[in-house]
Amino acid sequence: MLNRPDDTPDRGAGSAFRLLPGLSSLSFAVQSAFDAQGLVAAVARHVLELARADFFSLLLLDYESGELRGDHFGRGTNGPAGTCRVTPRPGGFLAQVLRRETLIVEDALRMEAADWKELHWSGQVPHALVGVPIIVGTSLLGVALLGFSRPLKASARRRRALLFLADQIGLAVDRIRTHAELEQKTIRLDEANASLRRLDEMKSELISVVSHELRTPLTSIKAYTETLLDNVGNPAFSMQDRFLGIINEECDRLTRIVNDVLDLSRMDSGRRRLRSEPLELGRLLDEILPTVGPQLASKRLTVVPDLAPELPAIEADPDLLKQVLVNLIGNAAKFSREGSPITIHARQAGERMQVIVEDRGMGIPPDKLGRVFERFYRVEEGGAERVGGSGLGLAIVKSVVELHGGTVRVESNLGQGSRFVVELPLVQRGFRNLMRSLEPFFEMPELRTLLSSAVEMVAEVMEARNVSIMFFNEDGTELHIRAAHGLDPDMVARARVKTGASIAGWVAQTSENLLVNDIENDRRFRKLNHPQYETKSLLCVPLRLAGETVGVVNVSSKTTGLPFDADDLSLLVAISKRVGTALERVRAAGPSGDAYTTLNTIRTVIRAKRSYSLWTSRRAFKLSTDLGRKLGLGEDELEVLGYVARVHDVGMLAVGEDLILSSRRWTEQERRRVETHPRDGVRLLQPIEFAARANEIILSHHEHYDGHGYPRGLSGEEIPLAARILAVVDAFEAMTLGRPYRDSIPESEALTEVKRCSGTQFDPRVVKEFERLLARKGGSHPGAPSAPATGKYQRDSVR
């Protein structure tokens, strides 16, 4: 087997028996390891000895980032000789091993230079190379690599031995990972217990507050009732009417508290749906004044309407909007000085209506303003008797306003009074109405083509084989596939997902973004992977129109065979927002609208992603987001940066590939033509782009730090940070990957060139962090062959 340098055929039982001690020793070593470092060292020592190999690497797969990480070992050395952290190159040696192929390269010197860069092996280049996937059950854990300084021939016996080694390594790695996961789950369980204890304390506090609020009127009712009972038949007792009136008031107070709690509960749980209809605010005020009349009369207060002329009607739930006004006027009455006015202002503010309830009371202290909408919280005037009420009125106002898609805030000056400002949308775009309005568009050939192109665009940008867009039915109980890429047509036609069921149904119901690393082992769903999907990792995000979740976008089967990661999820969120924008603009234009412009934009993105001259690697996307994260960009900014990193050069299509692919020096006129491509990119993406930040990055990614870039001649901090990041990554990728008109150069030379241009073309701070990032990712491989050559891989289909 591997313990002999030649490739002598299997000579029977004696040879097999000589292998047993070594294999047994390896098995014992890996089964005895209880930490990752000890495991790798033990495996390296035994494998190098058993296989008589000169180099060994164990690279474990990180499912979050898609990277392979591990150590290198050499024969006769103590401890690792180096480390490796790499994202496998599509189609490269590591990517093929990750696709569960055992590869034996008999002449490693003929391998492509890019493959050696991935391996990061310093020193002598091995004569032969073996790559074996590490698999336990159906889970891919990583890759084991063996290098030989002597010639090596493939044989069935050698492959069997390699598979046995891989199985032993896999079992040990799986056991250690299970132990680590158990520790992490214990930590999460402790955190969950702490959270449950906090919730239990909050529940106890709520019960205590509610009990107190209920006990106060009950105590009054009991006291006055006992007094009445004690004086039954007493002709001298004359307080019956007064006491019965107090009992009646306290019963009303109890009813209000219970109703308020129930109302809040229904709104919190989503069971209270809006029953919207057009309402005139002036008429609504006339209807509620009798309700608050007694409270106003007790302090000789007056309500002064100040409504703008020709105030439009507002779509709202009449009962709930009345409750908002009653609660706000009632709150103002409690704190107003006797005989003062309560003014109701109303005016239109764009597509919203602003309603202000203003009083002339004592005002609210600044340190109390942030709590006025809390449940059971009541502001007490300094030294004054506690103001009555349940403490739920303003909490209900906030819940009702937010249920309508509005906002509420308070402004106050001590000694002068308070203003509660409510802003509500004039039109309620209810879910059912929205879905009903979409039905005619699903029948339009233009929209069907648009959706088909949209899934194709998502597939290209996400580098995925399977994409689908699902929409709710009219009542929101079921999801149907409206467009798909890479899926069986019969499955698309039959697919129905109940809201809340399965992955798509859960995302549609919760409107949360979802990343699943392994569908068969994810405890939330745990289901067998469909044979149509090539990998077990998938993404699902909500699709929104007019602020409502109307469906989901599903993505699976990454073309590299690796799992999706958090950056992929962020990228899909960004793309789904653009798809939603495209659909919303077509819908807003109506059936007679022109969908061609939007469709042309989506097709332009597809052409750009398929263009050899504009090809951008996944590494550019990862480097951009990682660099942005290190430089302090927020999650929203990273989402935009990741998306722009995939589409920023779409404007080059307007320049033309004849010029892009030309190997001659450009004329001055041609150079000016090329320098228009950032503006062309913004123009081409305009029908689906809504974020000014994205446009700024696209427009600025060729600006130079010293002000000598294009198209606007910005300099320094005038250039958005994301554009400065993209400029460095884009230049580095162009040099290392090459272009149709220019050969690639080694990463070390490209980094030297980037550093040379620091302070002139590039931001020095970005360059410095970029150099650190490359170092953390393993840097370049100086010992790799500089000229690319085609290696011949012998594939073993056992796995």
N, C-alpha and C positions, 0 to 999 in steps of 0.2 A: 504494500500500500504506500502511504506517504513516508514510511520510515526507510524507504530505499530510494536512492537517487535515480535509478533507472525505472523503466516502465515494464518490468518483467511481468508476464501474465501471472494470474493467480496460480500458485503452486500447491494448493490443497490445504489440508487441515493444519500442517505444521506452521505455515505462514500465519494462518488465522490465530493459532494459539500464541504465537510470539506477539501478536497485537494486544492480546487480552490484558496483560499487566499494565500497559500504557493507558489503554482505554479505561480500565478499572480505576487507575490512579486519577485520571482526569475526572471521571464520574464522581469519585469520592471528594475530590477537591471542590468541584462546583456545588456539590450537595452540602458541603460543610461551610460554605461562605455565607456570612450573615451581614455583610456590608458591601456596597458597590465597589469600593476601591480594592478590598480584599479579593472579591470575586474576579475582577478584571486581571489583577496581578497573577492570581492562581491559574486562570484560564490561559493567559499569555505564556506563562512559564511551561505549562504542560503541553499546549498546542505547538509551541516552537520546538520543543523536544520531540514530541510524538511525530510531528509532520516533517521534522528536519527543515523547517522553514527558516528564512533569514529575517523576515519582517512579519509583524502581526498587528492588526487594528481591530478593535471592537467598537463599532459606531452604533449608538442607540438612537432610536427615532423619537424626536420630541413632537408630539402630536399637536401642540399649540402652534409652534412656529414652522413645522415641516422640516426642521433641520436635523441632520445627523451629527451627533456629538460623541466624542470618545478620545481614547489615547492610542499612541503608536508605541510599539515595542520592537526591539531588535534582539537578535540572538546574542547572548553573552553580556547583556546590559542589565543593570539592576534598576528596576523601576521604569516608568515610561520615558521614551525618548522625545516625545512631543505630543501635542494635542491637535485635534481637528474639530472644526465646527463649520458645517457646510450645508447649503441648500442644494440638493442634487440638480444637476443640469438636465433639462428635458432631453431624453434620448441618449444621455451619457451612460457611462459604465455603472455608476451607483444607481441611477434611475432604473436601469434594466434589472439590477439585482433586487431592487425594491419591488419590482413587479414579479417577484417570487421566482426568479430564474437563477440557477447556479451557473456561474460563468467561469470558464477556465481560459485564460489568455496565454497561449503557448509562447508567443513572442510579444512581450509587453512593450518592447522598444518601438513597436509599430503603432502603439495606441495614440489616440489624438492628444494633443497638448492640453486641451481643455480638461480631459479626464485626469491627467496628472495634477493639474491645478486643484481639482477637487480633492484629491487624496492628501495633498500637503506632506508627502513623504520627502524628507530632506536626505541628502547624501546620495548614495549609489542607487540608480534606477534598477529595480528587479528585472531579471530576465523573463520570469513567468509570474502571473498573477492569478489568484483565485478569489472569487467573491461568492459568499453563501448567505442567503437570507436567514435571519433568526426568527422562527415562527413557533408559537405555542397555540395549539388548537387552530383557530382561524385568525389569530391576532398577529400582525407583523410587528416585531419588537425592534428590529434593526438589521445590521449587516456585519458579518465577520469577513475580514480580508487577510489573505496570506500571500506574502511575496517570496520568491525563490531566486537566488542568484544563479541557479543552474537551469538547464532546459527541463521542461516538464511536459509529459504527455497525458492527455485525458484517458481515463479508463473507467469502466463501470464500477470496479471495486473502489477506486479512489473517490468517486462520487458518493458511493454508499457510506464510506467512512466520513466524508465531509458532512453529509446529512446527519450522521450520528453525532458528530461534534456539535453541529448547530443545535440539535435537539437538547443535548446536555447543557449547552450555554443558555438556550432559551428557557429551560426549566428553572435554572438558578436565577436568571434575570427576572423571570416572572414572579418567583417567590419573594425576591427582595422588593420588587415593585409592589407586590401585594402587601408586604409588611409596611412599606412607606405609605401606601394608600390607607391602610388601617390606622396608622398614626394620624394622618391628615383627617380622616373621618372622625377620629376621636376628638381632635381639636374642634372640628366643625360641630360635632355633637355637643361639646361643652359650650360653644358659642350659641348654639340653638337653645340649649337649656337656659343659658343666661337671658336670651331674648324672651323665652317663655316666662321666666320669672318676672322680667320687666312687664310683659303683657299681663301677667297675673296681678302684679301690683297696680297697673293701670285699671284693670277690671275692678279690683277691690276699691280703688279710689272712686271710680265711676259709681259703683254700687253705694259707696258711702255718701257721695254727693247727692245721688238720686234719692237715697233713703232720707237724707236730711231735708231735701226739698219737699218730699212727700210728708215727712213727719210734722213739719211746721203747720200746714193747714189741717192735718189730722188732729194735732194737739188742740188747735183752736176749736175745731168742730166738736171734739170730745168734751172740752171744758164748758163750752156754751150749752151743749146738749145736757150735760150733767146738771148744770145750774137750772135749766128749764125743767128737768125732771124733778129736781128737789123742790121746785115751786109750783108744781101742778096743784091746782085747787087753792092756791094762795091768792086771795082777792087783792091783797096789798101790792103784789108784784106786777109792775107795769112795763117791764123791759122785754116782753115776749117778742114784739115786732122787731125791735132792734137786734136781738140775739138771733132770731130766725134769718134776718137779712145778712148778718155776718156769716152764719152757717152756709147760706146760699152762695155768698161770695167766695168762701173757701172751697166749696164744692166746684164752683166754676174754675177756680185756680187749679185744683187737682186735675180737672178735665183738660185744661190747657197744657199742664206739664206732661200728662200722659200722651196727649195728641202730638205735642212737640217732639217728644222722644220717638214716637212711632214714625212721624214724618221724617226725622233725621235718619232713622234706621232704614226706611224705604229708599231714601235717596242714596245713602251709602251703599246699599246692596244693589242698586240699579233697577229695583223693581218699580220705581215711580217713573213712568215714561211721560214725555211731554205730549200734551194734547193741544197743539198750536193752532191759533186762529188769529186773523188780523184784529188788532185792538187799538182803540183811540184812547190815549192817555187821559185826556180831559174827562171823557165819559167814565173811565175807570175810577178816577178820583171822586167823581160825584157819587159813585156807587159805594165807596168805602167810607165816606165821611160820616154817615150815620153809625157805622161800627165803632169808630174812634170818638164819636161825639161826646159820650158821657165822660171819657177820660180827659178830653179837652175842656169840657165845661167845668170840671172840678177845680181847675186852676185858671179859668177864664182865658184859655189859650185860643188863638185863631190860626187857621191854615190859610196861607196866602199863595195861590197858584201863580207861577210865573212861567207860562208856557210860550215858547217861540211861536210866532204866527205860521200857519200852514205846516204844522208839525205832522210828519207822515205817520201812518199807522205802523205798528210794530207787531211782528209775528211772535206770539208768546202763549204760554198756558195761562188762561185767565185766572184760574183759582190760585195758581202759584204766584203770579205777578201781584194779585191783590194782597196775598200774604206778605210779600216783600214790602209793599207800601204800608200796610197796617203795622207791621213790625217796626219799620223805620220811623213812622210818625209816632207810634206808641213809645218808642225809645226816646225820641226827641221830647215828647210830653213829660216823661219822667224827670228829665234833667233841666227842663226849661224853667225860667223864672215866671212867677205868676203874672198873667196878663201880657206875656210877650208873644210875638208871632212865630209860627213855624212856616218857613218858605219852601215851596216845591218848585225848583227850577227844572226845565226840560228843554233840550235843543238837539238838533241833529248834528252828528259829528262824522261826516263821511258815510260809511255804511253802517254806522252804529248810532244808537240814541243814548244820550247822557242825561241821567236823572239825578238831581242833587236835592237831598233833604237837609235843610239848614235850620239850626236852632240858635237861641240866644242864651243858652244855659251857662253853667260854670266852666265848661270845657273839660278836656281830658288831659291829665299829666302826660308829658312826652314818654315817660318810662312805662306807661300803661297802654299806649296806642297799639303796640304790637300784639296785645292780648284780647282786644275787645271782641274779636270774632271766635274766641275759644268757647267751648261749651261750658256752661255753668259759671262762667266768669262774669262778675259784675263790678263795674267801676263805682266806688263810693266817693261822694264828695267829702272833702276834708272836714272832719268834725260833724258831718251831717248824719242823720239817721239813715240806716241802710235802705236803699231804694228797692222796692218790691219787684217781683218778676221771677221767672224761672231761670234766667241766665242762659236761655237757649234761643232767644229771639234773633240776635244778630248771627248766631251760628247757622240758623235756618236761612236767613237772608243770603249768607255766603254760599250755602249749598244750592239754593234755588238759582241764584245768579250764575254760578258756574255750570249748573245743569243746562242753562240756556246758552252756554258758550260765552258768558260775559265776565266782567270783573267788578269788584267792589273794594273801595278803600275809604279811609277816614282821614280827615284833616281837622285839626283842632287847635285853638288858642285858649289858654287858661284865662278864665274870667270873661271871655267873649263868646264862646259857643263852639259848636262842632258842625262839620259838613260831611255827610256820608254820600260819596260819589259812586253811582252805579252806571256802568256802561254795558249795553246789551246790543247784540246784532239786530238789525231791522228785519232780517229774513232768517228764519230757522230752516236750514237745509236738512230736513229730517232724513234718516237713513232710508226708510221705505221709499220716499219720494225720489231720493237720489238713485236708488237701484232701479226704480221704475223708469226714470229718465234715461238710464243707460241702455235699456232693452232695445229701443230702435237703432241705437248705434252698433249693437252687436250684429245687426242684420246688414249693416252697410259694408259693401266689399272693401271700401277704403279703410275702414277700421279693422276689419279682419286682416287685411294686408299689413296694417300698422302693427297690430299685435304680433303677427308672425315675424315681422322684422324686428320687433322689440325683443322677443325671446332669442332671436339669432344674435342680436347685439349683446345681450346679457351673456350668452354663451361665449362669444368672442372675447369680451372684456374680462370675464371671469375665468377664461380658459377651462371651460366645463363642457362635458358632452351632453348632459341632460338638463334642460330648463323647462319650466312650465309656469304659466300665469293662471291662477284660479280666481274666479269671482263668486261672490255670494249670489244665491237666488234672491227673489224680491223680499221675502220675509226673513232673510238672514239665517236660515236654519241649515243650509247646505252649501257646499262649495263645488263648482263645476270648472273643469279645465276649458279655458277659452283659446289658449294658444300653447303650443309645445314644440320643443326642439329635441330631437334624438330619442323620442319615446314612441312606443308602438301605437299606431293609430287606433287600433281596437281598444287598447287600454285607456287612451285619451277619451274616446267616445263613451266608455262605460264608467269612468271614474266619478264617484260621488263621495264626498267626505262630509260627515255631519259636523256641525259647529261644536268645537270642544273635543272632538274625537281625533285620534291620531295626531300627527305632527302638524300638518297644515291646519286642521281644525283648531288645535290648541293655540297656534300663532294668531289665527283669525279672531279667536275669542278674546285673547289677552292683549293683542296688538304689541307683543314683545318680539324682539329679534331673537333668532335661535340658531345656535351652532351645535351640531351633533358630531362628535369625533368618531364614534362607533355605534351605529344603530342597534347592533345586536347586544351590546354591553351597556348601553345607556339605560339606567334604571328608570328614567321617566317614561320610556317608550318600549325598550327591549323587544324587538321584533326581528324576524329573519329578514335579511337583505333580499330585495327583489332581484332575480337573476338579470333583469334588464340594467341594473345599476352596477358599474364596475368597481366601485369602492363603497365602503360603509359610512363614509363621512358625507354630510350634507348641510345645506344652509336653507333657512326659510325666514322670510321677512314679510311684514305686512305691506300691502299696497294701499295707498291713501289717495282719495280724491275729495276735494272740498272739505278737508279736515276729518273725513270719516274713513275708517278701514273698510274697504270694499272687497278685499281679497288678499291673496298672498303670492309671492314669487318664490318658487322652489328651484334650487340649484344642487346638482349632485354630479358625481363621476368626474373629478378633476382630471385633466388630460395627463398630468404627471403621475397619476396614481397615488399621490400623497393625500393626506387628510387636509381639509380646509382649516384655517386658523382664524384668530380674532381679526386680523387685518383683512382677510377675505370677507368676513362678515361685514365689517365697516364699509368695504368697497361695494358690496351688494346693496347695503342700505342706501348709499349714495346713488347708485344706478337706479334703484327702484323709485327713488324720489324723482329722478329725471323721467322715468317711464310714466309715473303718475302725472307729472307736469305736462308731458306730451298728450296724454289722454284727456286731461282736463281742458287743455287749450282746444283740442278738436271738439270735445263735447260742448264747450262754451260757444264755439262758432256755429253750432247747430248743424242739422243734416245737410244744409246747403253750403256749409263752410268748406274751405280748401284744406284738406288733410295732406296735400302733396308736399308742402314745405316741411312739415314735421316728419313725414315719411322719408323725405330726401335726406334730412339731417341724420336720422337713424341709419340709413343706408351708407351715408358718408362715414360714420363711425365704424361700420362693419368693414368697408373698403380699407380704411386706415389700418385697422387691426390685421387685415389679411395682406397688406402691402409689405413686400420684402424690404423695400427701402425705408419704411417707417416702423419696422418691427421694434418693439420694446420688450425687454425681458421682464419676467416676474421679479428678478433680483432688483431691477430699478425701482419697481413698486415697493418692495420690502425695504430697500435701502432708504428710500425717501421717507417712508413712515417711521422707520426706526430712528433715522436722523432727526426727524421732526419731533419725535417723542423725547429724545435726548436734549433737544434745544428748547423744550418747554411748551410746545404747541398743545392746546387743549384737544379733547376728543373730537369736537365738531370740526376743528381746523385740520386734524389728522384725517378725518373722513373725506374732507374736500381735497386735501393734498394727495391722498391715495388715489382718488378718482382722477384728478387732473394728471397724475403721473402716467396714467394709462391712455389718456386721450389728448395730451397737450399739443402734439404735433399734427393734429388733424388738418390744420391749415395748409400743410405742405402739399396736400392733394390739389389745392388751387394753384400751386406753383407748377406742378406737372412732373411726372417721373422722368421725362426726357432730360430735364435739367438736373434733377436730383441724382440720377444715375450717371451723369456725365463725368468722365475722369479728367477732362481738361479744366483749366483755370476759367472761372466765370468772368464774363465781361462786367463792367460797372453797371450796365443796365440790368443784367441778369442778377447781380448781387442785390440791387434795389428790389428786384422782383421777389427774391427769396426773403428779404427782410420784411415783406408785407405779411408773411405767413402767420405771425401771432394775431394780427388783426383779422386775418381771414379765418383763423380758428374760432375766434370769438363770434364772428358773423355766422359761420356754418353751424355752430352749436346753439345759437340763440333760440331756436324754436323749442329746445328742451331744457335750456339752462335757466335757472331762477336765482342762483347765488352770485351776487356781485363779486364775492371773494374768489370764486372759481375763475370768473372772467379776468380778474386782476392778475391771478397767478399765470394764466395762459398768456396774457398780454405782456407780462414782465419777465418771463423765464429766459429771455435772451438779453436782458439789461445787464450791464457790467457794473461792478462795484465802484469803479472810478468814473462812471458816467459816459463811457464810450460805447455802450451797447445800443440796441435798438428794440422797439421802434420809437421810444419817447425820450431816450437819453437820461433815464433816471439814474440816481447814484445813491450809494450808502443805504441808510435806513429808509429812504424813499421807496426802495424796492421791497415789496412784501417778503417777510422771512421765508414763507413757503416757496416763493419764486427763487430766492437765493439758494435754498436747499436743492430745488429741482435743477437749477443751473449746474451745480457741482455734480450731482448724480448723473444727469444727462450727458455731460461731457465725458465723465469717467466711463460710462457704458458705451458711448460712441467709440472711444479709443480701445477698450478691451474686447468688445464684440466685433468691431470693425463695421464697415459699411460696404455696399456693393462697389463703391469707387475707392475704398481705402482699406488696406490690410489692418488686422488687429495688432495690438502691441501687448506685451505682458503687463499684468496689473501693477507691478512695481514701477515700470516706466510711466504708466498712466498716472499713478499717484504722484510721482515726481513732477510730472507736467502740471497737475492740478495745484501742487504746492508752489510751483514756480509762478503760477498766475494768481496766487493769493494776494489780495490787496489791490489787484488791478481788475481782473475779470471776476474774481470770486471774493466773497466775504471771508476774511481771515478766520473769524469765529466758526463759521460753518466748515471751512477746510480743516481746521484743527480737530473739531469733533468728528468729522468724516474719517480722518486718519485713525483716530481712536476706535471708531466703529469697525473699520476694516481690520484693525489689529485684534479686536475682540472676536471677530468672525473668522480669524485664522490667517488673514493676510494672503499673500500670493505664494506660489510654490517655485522658488528660484531654481530648483533642480529639475524641473519638468522640461521635457523637450520643447524647444521654441517653435519648431515647425509642425503644423498639424499634419497628422498622418492617419490613414484609416486603419484601425485595428480590426482583426477578425475574431469575433467572439464565438466560442463554442457553447451553444445553449443546451441546458439540460431541462427538459420539460417535466421532470419528476414533481416539481413544486408548481 
